[in-house]
């Protein structure tokens, strides 16, 4: 759980600084093509991130999240145009992310 504590602490510290500047923190977790595989949906990495998000939300209502790790809109071969080499988000994802961020803030 050390990783969970470390992630939670870092995001909360960033939020503290950003809050003093009158801005908001948005944590973006883009999709990864391979997570359409059900065996990877509950990987140890995803469990750590899930626990960290839960801990952050318990301590701060100010931090916003866009978490697309499990979003069927972006996952799987049928959505491969959202990726470069299946592991980096493409400009198409960037355009949609920008629209979503604009609506949040």
SULLINNOR-V865107 format. One record per backbone hydrogen bond with DSSP energy under -0.5 kcal/mol. CO is the residue of the C=O (numbers start at 1). NH is the residue of the N-H. If there is no record, write none. Layout:
# SULLINNOR-V865107
co: (CO & CO)
nh: (NH & NH)
This chain:
# SULLINNOR-V865107
co: (1 & 2 & 3 & 4 & 5 & 6 & 7 & 8 & 9 & 10 & 11 & 12 & 13 & 14 & 15 & 16 & 17 & 18 & 18 & 19 & 24 & 25 & 26 & 27 & 27 & 28 & 29 & 32 & 33 & 33 & 34 & 36 & 37 & 37 & 38 & 40 & 43 & 44 & 45 & 46 & 47 & 48 & 49 & 50 & 51 & 52 & 53 & 54 & 55 & 56 & 56 & 64 & 66 & 66 & 68 & 70 & 71 & 71 & 76 & 77 & 79 & 80 & 82 & 84 & 84 & 86 & 86 & 88 & 90 & 91 & 92 & 93 & 94 & 95 & 96 & 97 & 98 & 99 & 100 & 101)
nh: (5 & 6 & 7 & 8 & 9 & 10 & 11 & 12 & 13 & 14 & 15 & 16 & 17 & 18 & 19 & 20 & 21 & 21 & 23 & 22 & 26 & 64 & 28 & 29 & 66 & 30 & 68 & 35 & 36 & 76 & 37 & 38 & 40 & 41 & 42 & 43 & 47 & 48 & 49 & 50 & 51 & 52 & 53 & 54 & 55 & 56 & 57 & 58 & 59 & 59 & 60 & 27 & 29 & 68 & 71 & 72 & 74 & 75 & 79 & 80 & 82 & 83 & 90 & 87 & 88 & 33 & 34 & 84 & 94 & 95 & 96 & 97 & 98 & 99 & 100 & 101 & 102 & 103 & 104 & 105)
